[in-house]
Structure formats: structure tokens, C-alpha cells
Amino acid sequence: MAEGSQIHVLAAVKLQTLLQYRENLSQDSQIKLTLVHNEADARKALADSQKRTDVFVVDNNLGNVYELLKELRQTYPRLLIILVDQESDFAMPGHADDVSTSPFENDDLLKRLKRLNEERSLETLRADALPPVRNFAKSLRRAGQSKPQSAVEAIQELGYDYVAFYNIVPTTPPELRLSAQVGPSGITAMAPQQQDYENSLVGWVAQNGQSRIIGADDQPNHPFVRQQRFGSGACVPVGTNMRFGVIFACREQPDAITQQNVMMLELVSAQLASALAKQARS
């Protein structure tokens, strides 16, 4: 099965229920499942740049799940989350996208995660028709060789104070080089020209292919947010099967970047990736 058609699921559940989850979720070839049985291992798996996670399934009895989901919702803005609460006949999602109270009856959990993943794809397709995205696609076609610069300038117009594009250079190990940026002159003059592929926020997103939102205390980070030159930042990959680089965008105020903001960044990055792929083939 092609990588893009698989749904990567991380399930954090009680040890005594691991077998049930494996049997329920592994029956479908579309599901690529990772199972853990405590919060620490779940955090480790989510933070691993080598592991992709599309849907996070968590048992309500695993610990302080409410605080965990509140944190994950901010850090991993596009992560789909399903809460399993078998002790309740009805539960509100809260910070989760959905709740399953009977995960093993009639493949309830499997159906929910596949439906959520399909809705996410449709949501992205609908948003792709928004005027700002269509206008950006047109401007890219006219941009010639300066497509990354056109992209960061378009993102700045969405209300960001600083935007950068780091290009992936296929060396061993790969290098992440700053190739386009826009922002205050004092900031652009001190922008790091490279980011570590293994130990930086930009490197994590380049490897993992998942978007991140960060504040000053988050790890991994970017110097501009870690040093509090900006209050919040978002990082999104450019390209899926072929990754061209990473877009990094900042706002002055803390907690000023939402899930909806990240979705728009991802749509712009998808248009940029398409343009760069066509440019590479020409």
C-alpha cells in the first residue's frame, strides 16, 4: 500500500487492553499502528521525528489525560485525537476530535478514526478553494525562480511578522539552508543561515512531515522564539513524498497561532511544493 494512503495511528492504552486494540485496529491494511501503554511513551513517540502520527488514540484512564490533550492540541495543531472513555455512555470531545465509548463494538474505533481522517482530507480540499490560496497559486506561476520568496511574502500578508523558508539540501546528513525570508530588517540580518537537521524545530518538521506550533518554552525550538524575539511560531513541511523544505512563521504575541492558521500555512506550502516539483521537472 502506498505510504500516502496509510493512516498512522498511535494508541496510548492500558497494558491489559493492548491485545484488544491490536486486534481491532490492525485488521485493516490501511492502518499502520503503534501501541504504547503510558503517557511518557506516548510523548516520546509523538516527539520522534522518525515517526509519523496522523491519529492519536488515548484511553481516558491512562492518567491526567485532559491536561495531556490540552498540551498536544497546541503543540501538534493538526493531530487528530480520539479519546476512549468506556466508563461513560456519553462524553463530550473537549480537546479531542471525537470520543469512543465502545471502541470494540462493531469496529466503532476503527470507523471513527477512518472517518476523521477522511474529513480532514475533505476539509483541506474545501479550504484549497479559498481566494487567498487561489491567488497565491496564480502568483507562484508568475514568480519564475523566486517561488520561495513569493511564498514567504504571501504568508506575511496573512498576518505574520517574520517568515522564512529553509531549503533541504540532499547532503549526508541533509542540510537546512535559509533561502528566503521576510520581516523586520534587524531580524532578517541576524537570522540563522542553517538549522540542525537532527536537533532543531525545523529539522524535526523536515524529518517528520508534521506541523508544529511553539512558544518560548517548547522543545525543539527556533532561536527567534526561544529568545523571545517573537511570542509564537509555527513550522510546516513543504512537500510530502518529496520534501523540499520547511516554512517557519512567527507572530509577536504569545499563543497567537491557531489550528486554522496552521491549515492555511499548510495549504500555501502545498502550493509551493507543487510549483517547485514542476520547476524541477522542467
N, C-alpha and C positions, 0 to 999 in steps of 0.2 A: 504493500500500500504506500502511496506517495506520502512524504513527510507532511506536506501541507494539508492533507485530508485527515490526518490523525488528530485526536483530541488528547492532549497531555493532561492527565489528571493526577493531582497529589491528594491523597486521602489521609488525614490525621485522625485515627480512631483508637479506641481502647484495644489493648492487646488481645483480649478474649474474643474480639469480633473481627480480627484481621482476616480469618478464613472466609467469613461471610461476605466481606467486602470484595475479596479477591474473586470469589465465585460469581458475585453479582455484577462486577464491573469488567472483569476480564473476558466475559463471554462474547463481547463484541469486538471484532478486529479493528474497529475504528478507535478504540480506547487504548492508550498507552499509559499504564497505571504504575504509580509509585506509592507504596504504603509506608507510613510511619505511625508510631504509637505514643508520641509525646510532643509537646509544644516545641521543645528545643530542636528536635529533629525536623519538625515542620519548618521552623525558621531557617534552619541550615539548608534545607532543600530549596526553599524559595530564594535564598540569597546566592545559591550556587550558579555561577554564570554559565556552567556547562549544562544545566538542566532547564528545559522549557516547561512552564506550567501555564495551561490555559484555564483550568478549573481547579479550585481548591475546595475539597470536601472536608468538613470538620465536625466531629462529634461534640455535641453541646456539653457532655460530661467530661471532656478532656482536661478542663482546668478553667482559668479565667478567660473564657472564650470571647466574651463581649469586648474586653479590652484588646485582645489579640486582633479581632476583626476590625475594630476601630483603627488600630495602627496600620494593619495591612491595607485597609481601604485607602488610606492616604499615601502610603509608600508605593503600593502597586496598583495604580488607579484603574487599570484595565483588566485586572484579575477578576475572573468570575468566581463567586463564592457561594457554596451551598452549605447551609447549616443543617445537621441531622439532629432532630430532637424527638426521640422515640417515646419520651415520657409525657408528651403533650399531644392532645388531639388536634390542637390548632396553635400555630405560632406565627408571630409577625417576623418578617425577614430582618428588620433592623439594619445592621451593616452588611447583612448577607443579601445576595440577589434572589435567593429562594430558600425555602425550608422544606425538608422531607421528614415527615413524622412516621412514615412506614417505608423505609428505604428498600426493603427486600420483598415487598408485596407487589406483584405484577410489574417487577422491574421499575419501580417508582423512581428510585435514584438515578438509574441509567437513563430513563426517559427525560428526567428533569435536566440533567447535565447536557444531553444532546440538544434539547430544545433551547436551553440558554445559549449554547454555542451557535446554533443556527440563527437565533435572534440577534446575536452580536454581529454576525456576518451581514444580516439584512439591515441592521442599524447603520453599519458602515457604508453599505451601498446607498442607502437613502441620504446619508449625510454627504456622500460624494457628489450629490446633485446640488448642493448649496452654492449660491452665487459666488462667495469668496473662493471656493475650490475651483469652480469652473473658470473664473477669471485668472486664477493662478496658473491653471493648466495652459491657458492661452498665452500668458506672459512667458511661460517656460519655452514654448515653441518658438518665441521670438528672441530668446536670450542667447542663442549661439553657444559659445564655450563658457559663458559666465552663469550657468544654471545654478550652481550652489549659492552664488552671491544673490541672484534673483530670489532664491528660496528664503534666505535669511532676512532679506529686506521685506518680503511678503509677510513673514512671520512677525517681524517687528510691528507691522501695521495692524496686527491682531491685538496689540496692547502689551508687547514685551519691551523691556528696557535694554536688554542685551541678547543677541542671538549669535550662535556660532555653528559652523559645520566642520566636523572633523572627518577627514577622508581616511579610509582604511588602505594602507599601503601593504601589499602582499609580500612582505619580507618574512624572515624567520627569526624571532616571532614577529607577527604583524605590527606595524606602526600606525599610530593615530595622529595625523598631522592636521593642524588648523589650516583650512584652505579658504574659508570665507567667514566674515563676521561683520556685525553692525552694532553700534552702540556709542556711548559717550567716548570721546577721543582719549580721555585719560584712562579709561578701562581697556579699550582696544589696544592701546600701546603696551599694556602690561599683561595682555592675555597669554597664557601658556601656549607655546607653539606645538607642543606634543602632549599627549596623555598616555600614561602607562596602560598597556593592553591588559595586564593582569590585575592591577591593584587600584584602578580608578573607576569612578562612576561611568565615564564614557566607555572605558574598556568593558565594564560589566554589561552595559547595554549592547555594545558591539558583539560580544560573545553570545549573550543570552537571547537577544532579539526581543526583549520585553521592555516596555516603557517604565520609567521611574519618576516620582515626584520627590524632591528632597528639601529639607530645611537645614539649618546650620549644624545640627547635632547628628544628622544621619550619616551612615556609612554604607558603601563608599560614597565619596562626595566629589565636588569640584571646588578648586581654590576660591572662586568668587563667592560661593555660598558659604563654604566653611569659614572663610574670613569675614563673613557678614557684610560684604560689599553689596550683596543683594539678599533679600529675605527669603526668597524661594526660587527653586529651579525645577525644570523638567527636562528629561532626556529621552529621546525616541530614536529607534533604529531607522535607517534609510535602506530599504530593501529587505526581502525575506530570504528566498533561496540564494540569491546573490546579494550580499550586503555591501553597500558602497560606503557607508559611513554612519555617522550619528549626528543628530541635531540637538544642541543644548540651548535652552532658552531660559531667561531669568526675568523676574519682576522684583521691584524694590521691596514690596510689602511681604511679610511672612504669610504663609497659608493663602496665597493669592492665586494659586493654580489649582483648578478643579479637574475632575474626570472629563467633563465636557471640553475643557481647554485642551487636554491631552489628546482626545479623539480628533480634534481639529488639527493639532500638530501631526498626528499620525496620517491624516488624510493628505496634508501638504507633503509629508515625507514620502508617501506612496507615489504622488505625482512626480516628485523629484527623482525617485528611484526609476520610475518608468522612463522619464526623459533621459536619465543617464544610461540606462540599458540600451535605448535606441541610439544614443550617441556612440556607445561602444561598438555597436554592430555596424555603424555606417562607415 
